[in-house]
Amino acid sequence: MDYAVEAEGITKVYKNKVALYDFSLKIKKGQIFGLLGPNGAGKSTFIRILSGLEKADSGTLKMMGTKAGSQTRKKIGVAPQDDSVYPLLTCRENLKYFGSLYGVRGKKAEETALSLLEQLGLGEKKDVQAGFLSGGMRKRLNLACALMHSPQIIILDEPTTGLDPATRIKMWDTVRTIVKETNATLLLTTHYMEEAEALCQQIAFVNAGQNVALGTPDELKGKIGREILKITTIPGGPDKLIQILGKLKGIESVKPADHGVVVDGGSIASRLPEISKHLEKHGQTVVEMSLSRPSLEDVFLTITGSKLREVGTIGPDK
């Protein structure tokens, strides 16, 4: 099997706080791979190690079959979460500058820059200063800068954070097109479950610095394999609901969720009347009770007990 990235036992500690611990994963060549987890989980730390900005305290890392080093870094294009473009330079000037850092100059740089700007819908903005672009356009320009040297591995760190839903979907289409046309390997970090499900062929759940689950979106959801019951009540409160519902026979788990709890158990659909009566008996008025197929967020919650959008506190990771 040919792998673009092979990480084995990566550990990184900042001031006695563990950012990554025994972190391992393999990413196939030509694949769109997602690192999915809450802020602070260790995703950005791994990206910094992969791109050569940080050194792991232990573990091994290979890219395109070669031990990671100065030569392998030339094969990587990184579009960081925060815009890396220079606001006073035009779009074309930004691309030519970033290309020059990798030896792409002269006529080739000009042709590549104009081609990328057209491909990413920025052709008409080629001579506009980056500081005057909209947020979505700056994200696309950020991506274009990462592609100037035709990298074999593309890293997108939270590429749609702060974008509106319509612009986010346009970015998804752009990412799919680029991977299809270049046959590059793309590593995407995100805490948006819908983004990972829409784009990624394989996903690793990252929590507290570790790879806690790996698979396709369907394989991960299959780890739950049954419907999930979400309940919101008045006066409610997760701790109170966990205490009440935990007394029912056959309920396997009750975990906190936004504005309520998520309940898992056998034959849960047939027990809705029983659960509703039990809640009312304990002074709870049911506001919402919904049964649904498990989402990636549900799977993450089941595996880790944490919500994907929780803010972590590990190290300097975002």
C-alpha positions as CSV (number, residue, x, y, z in Angstrom):
1,M,0.0,0.0,0.0
2,D,1.3,3.4,-1.0
3,Y,0.9,6.0,1.7
4,A,1.4,9.8,1.5
5,V,1.7,10.1,5.3
6,E,2.8,7.5,7.9
7,A,2.9,8.7,11.5
8,E,3.8,6.2,14.2
9,G,3.8,7.0,18.0
10,I,4.1,10.8,17.7
11,T,4.3,12.5,21.1
12,K,4.6,16.2,21.7
13,V,4.6,17.9,25.1
14,Y,4.5,21.7,25.8
15,K,5.4,22.8,29.3
16,N,4.3,19.5,30.9
17,K,1.0,19.5,28.9
18,V,0.6,16.7,26.4
19,A,-0.6,17.9,23.0
20,L,-0.1,14.6,21.2
21,Y,0.5,11.2,22.8
22,D,1.4,8.0,20.9
23,F,-0.4,9.5,17.9
24,S,-0.5,7.2,14.8
25,L,-2.2,7.2,11.4
26,K,-1.6,6.4,7.8
27,I,-3.0,8.4,4.9
28,K,-3.3,6.8,1.4
29,K,-2.0,8.6,-1.6
30,G,-4.7,10.6,-3.5
31,Q,-7.1,10.5,-0.6
32,I,-9.0,13.2,1.1
33,F,-8.4,12.5,4.8
34,G,-10.0,14.3,7.7
35,L,-8.8,15.0,11.2
36,L,-12.0,15.6,13.1
37,G,-12.0,16.8,16.7
38,P,-12.7,19.7,19.0
39,N,-10.5,22.8,19.3
40,G,-7.5,21.8,21.4
41,A,-7.6,18.1,20.5
42,G,-4.1,18.1,18.9
43,K,-5.0,18.5,15.2
44,S,-3.0,21.7,14.6
45,T,0.0,20.4,16.6
46,F,0.1,17.4,14.2
47,I,-0.1,19.8,11.3
48,R,2.8,21.8,12.6
49,I,4.9,18.7,13.0
50,L,4.0,17.5,9.6
51,S,4.9,20.8,7.9
52,G,8.2,21.1,9.8
53,L,7.2,23.9,12.1
54,E,7.5,21.7,15.2
55,K,9.6,18.7,16.1
56,A,8.0,15.7,17.8
57,D,9.5,14.6,21.1
58,S,9.2,11.0,20.0
59,G,7.8,8.8,17.2
60,T,8.5,8.5,13.5
61,L,7.0,10.4,10.5
62,K,7.3,9.5,6.8
63,M,5.9,11.4,3.8
64,M,5.7,9.8,0.3
65,G,7.7,6.9,1.7
66,T,10.6,9.0,2.9
67,K,11.5,10.1,6.4
68,A,10.2,13.6,7.0
69,G,12.8,16.3,6.5
70,S,13.7,19.4,4.5
71,Q,13.2,17.5,1.2
72,T,9.7,16.2,2.0
73,R,8.6,19.6,3.2
74,K,8.9,20.8,-0.4
75,K,6.2,18.4,-1.4
76,I,3.7,20.0,1.0
77,G,1.4,22.9,0.5
78,V,-0.2,24.4,3.6
79,A,-3.3,26.7,3.8
80,P,-3.4,27.7,7.5
81,Q,-6.5,28.5,9.4
82,D,-5.4,32.2,9.6
83,D,-4.9,33.9,6.3
84,S,-1.3,34.0,5.3
85,V,-1.7,36.4,2.4
86,Y,-0.2,39.9,2.4
87,P,-3.1,42.5,2.3
88,L,-1.1,45.2,0.4
89,L,-0.2,42.8,-2.4
90,T,-2.5,42.0,-5.2
91,C,-3.8,38.4,-5.6
92,R,-1.3,37.9,-8.5
93,E,1.6,39.3,-6.5
94,N,0.7,37.1,-3.5
95,L,0.8,34.0,-5.6
96,K,4.1,34.9,-7.3
97,Y,5.7,35.7,-4.0
98,F,4.7,32.4,-2.4
99,G,5.7,30.5,-5.6
100,S,9.2,32.1,-5.4
101,L,9.7,30.6,-2.0
102,Y,9.6,27.2,-3.7
103,G,11.6,28.2,-6.7
104,V,8.7,28.9,-9.0
105,R,9.6,32.2,-10.8
106,G,9.4,34.0,-14.1
107,K,7.0,33.0,-16.8
108,K,6.1,29.7,-15.0
109,A,5.1,31.7,-11.9
110,E,3.0,34.1,-13.9
111,E,1.2,31.3,-15.8
112,T,0.6,29.2,-12.7
113,A,-0.7,32.2,-10.8
114,L,-3.2,33.2,-13.4
115,S,-4.3,29.6,-13.9
116,L,-5.0,29.1,-10.2
117,L,-6.8,32.4,-9.9
118,E,-9.1,31.5,-12.8
119,Q,-9.6,28.0,-11.3
120,L,-10.6,29.4,-7.9
121,G,-12.9,32.0,-9.3
122,L,-10.6,34.9,-8.6
123,G,-9.6,35.8,-12.2
124,E,-11.3,39.1,-12.1
125,K,-9.6,40.0,-8.9
126,K,-6.1,39.2,-10.0
127,D,-4.9,42.8,-9.6
128,V,-7.0,43.7,-6.5
129,Q,-5.2,44.0,-3.2
130,A,-5.9,41.0,-1.0
131,G,-7.0,43.3,1.9
132,F,-10.0,44.3,-0.2
133,L,-11.3,40.8,-0.7
134,S,-14.2,39.2,1.1
135,G,-13.5,36.5,3.7
136,G,-14.4,33.7,1.3
137,M,-12.2,35.1,-1.4
138,R,-9.2,35.4,1.0
139,K,-9.7,31.8,2.0
140,R,-9.6,30.8,-1.7
141,L,-6.5,33.0,-2.2
142,N,-4.9,31.3,0.8
143,L,-5.5,28.0,-0.8
144,A,-4.1,29.2,-4.2
145,C,-0.9,30.3,-2.5
146,A,-0.5,26.8,-1.1
147,L,-0.8,25.3,-4.6
148,M,1.7,27.4,-6.4
149,H,4.4,24.7,-6.3
150,S,2.1,21.8,-7.3
151,P,2.4,20.0,-3.9
152,Q,1.8,16.3,-3.6
153,I,0.3,16.8,-0.1
154,I,-2.1,19.6,0.5
155,I,-2.9,20.5,4.1
156,L,-6.0,22.6,4.9
157,D,-6.2,23.7,8.5
158,E,-9.8,24.6,9.4
159,P,-10.3,26.0,5.8
160,T,-13.9,27.2,6.3
161,T,-13.9,28.6,9.8
162,G,-15.8,31.9,9.9
163,L,-17.4,31.4,6.5
164,D,-21.2,31.5,5.8
165,P,-22.8,28.2,4.8
166,A,-23.1,29.1,1.1
167,T,-19.4,30.1,0.8
168,R,-18.4,27.0,2.8
169,I,-20.2,24.8,0.2
170,K,-18.3,26.6,-2.6
171,M,-15.1,25.9,-0.9
172,W,-16.0,22.2,-0.7
173,D,-16.6,22.1,-4.4
174,T,-13.2,23.8,-5.0
175,V,-11.4,21.3,-2.8
176,R,-13.0,18.3,-4.6
177,T,-12.0,19.7,-8.0
178,I,-8.4,20.4,-7.0
179,V,-7.9,16.9,-5.7
180,K,-9.5,15.3,-8.7
181,E,-7.4,17.3,-11.2
182,T,-4.0,17.1,-9.4
183,N,-4.3,13.6,-7.8
184,A,-2.7,15.2,-4.7
185,T,-3.4,13.9,-1.2
186,L,-5.4,16.3,0.9
187,L,-5.3,16.4,4.7
188,L,-8.2,18.4,6.2
189,T,-8.5,19.4,9.8
190,T,-11.9,20.5,11.0
191,H,-14.4,20.5,13.8
192,Y,-17.3,20.7,11.4
193,M,-18.8,17.2,11.2
194,E,-20.8,18.0,8.0
195,E,-17.6,19.2,6.3
196,A,-15.7,16.0,7.1
197,E,-18.7,13.9,6.0
198,A,-19.1,15.8,2.7
199,L,-15.4,15.8,1.7
200,C,-13.5,13.0,3.4
201,Q,-13.0,9.4,2.2
202,Q,-11.5,8.5,5.6
203,I,-11.7,10.2,9.0
204,A,-9.7,10.0,12.2
205,F,-11.3,11.2,15.4
206,V,-8.8,13.1,17.5
207,N,-9.4,13.7,21.2
208,A,-7.0,14.7,24.0
209,G,-4.0,14.2,21.7
210,Q,-4.8,10.7,20.5
211,N,-6.3,9.1,17.4
212,V,-9.4,7.5,19.1
213,A,-11.2,6.1,16.0
214,L,-10.5,5.7,12.3
215,G,-12.7,4.8,9.3
216,T,-14.9,6.0,6.5
217,P,-17.9,8.2,7.6
218,D,-20.2,5.2,7.3
219,E,-17.9,2.9,9.2
220,L,-17.6,5.3,12.0
221,K,-21.4,5.8,12.2
222,G,-21.7,2.0,12.1
223,K,-19.9,1.9,15.5
224,I,-23.2,3.0,17.0
225,G,-25.3,1.2,14.5
226,R,-28.7,2.2,15.8
227,E,-30.9,5.1,16.2
228,I,-30.2,7.9,18.8
229,L,-32.8,9.5,21.0
230,K,-32.3,13.2,21.8
231,I,-34.4,14.7,24.6
232,T,-34.9,18.2,25.8
233,T,-37.1,19.0,28.8
234,I,-38.2,21.8,31.2
235,P,-36.8,22.5,33.7
236,G,-34.3,20.0,32.3
237,G,-30.5,20.1,32.9
238,P,-28.2,17.3,31.7
239,D,-27.2,16.2,35.2
240,K,-30.8,15.9,36.3
241,L,-31.9,14.0,33.2
242,I,-29.0,11.7,33.4
243,Q,-30.0,10.9,37.0
244,I,-33.6,10.3,36.1
245,L,-33.2,8.3,32.9
246,G,-30.3,6.3,34.3
247,K,-32.8,4.5,36.6
248,L,-34.7,3.0,33.6
249,K,-33.9,-0.6,32.8
250,G,-32.4,-1.2,29.4
251,I,-30.9,2.3,29.1
252,E,-27.3,1.8,28.3
253,S,-26.1,5.4,28.3
254,V,-27.3,9.0,28.9
255,K,-24.9,11.7,27.9
256,P,-25.1,15.5,27.8
257,A,-25.8,17.3,24.5
258,D,-26.8,20.8,23.5
259,H,-29.9,21.7,25.6
260,G,-30.6,18.2,26.7
261,V,-29.3,14.6,26.6
262,V,-28.6,11.8,24.1
263,V,-30.0,8.4,25.1
264,D,-28.8,5.0,23.9
265,G,-30.3,1.6,24.5
266,G,-31.9,-1.4,23.0
267,S,-35.2,-1.0,21.1
268,I,-35.2,2.7,22.0
269,A,-37.8,3.6,19.4
270,S,-40.5,1.3,21.0
271,R,-39.8,2.8,24.4
272,L,-40.7,6.4,23.7
273,P,-44.0,6.4,25.6
274,E,-42.4,4.7,28.6
275,I,-39.5,7.3,28.6
276,S,-41.9,10.2,28.3
277,K,-44.1,9.0,31.2
278,H,-41.0,8.4,33.3
279,L,-39.8,12.0,32.8
280,E,-43.2,13.4,33.6
281,K,-43.4,11.4,36.7
282,H,-40.2,13.1,37.8
283,G,-41.4,16.6,37.1
284,Q,-40.0,17.0,33.6
285,T,-42.0,18.4,30.8
286,V,-40.8,17.1,27.4
287,V,-40.1,19.9,25.0
288,E,-38.4,17.9,22.3
289,M,-37.9,14.2,21.7
290,S,-36.3,13.2,18.4
291,L,-35.1,9.9,17.0
292,S,-32.4,9.9,14.3
293,R,-29.6,8.0,12.7
294,P,-26.3,8.6,14.4
295,S,-24.3,11.5,13.1
296,L,-20.5,11.8,13.3
297,E,-21.1,14.1,16.3
298,D,-23.1,11.3,17.9
299,V,-20.3,8.8,17.3
300,F,-17.7,11.1,18.7
301,L,-19.8,11.8,21.8
302,T,-20.3,8.0,22.3
303,I,-16.6,7.2,21.9
304,T,-15.2,10.1,23.9
305,G,-18.0,11.6,26.1
306,S,-17.1,15.0,24.6
307,K,-18.8,17.2,22.0
308,L,-16.9,18.0,18.8
309,R,-17.3,21.7,19.4
310,E,-16.1,21.8,22.9
311,V,-13.0,24.0,23.5
312,G,-10.1,22.0,24.7
313,T,-7.3,23.0,27.0
314,I,-4.4,21.0,25.9
315,G,-1.2,22.8,25.1
316,P,-1.1,25.7,22.6
317,D,-3.3,23.9,20.1
318,K,-6.2,25.8,18.6
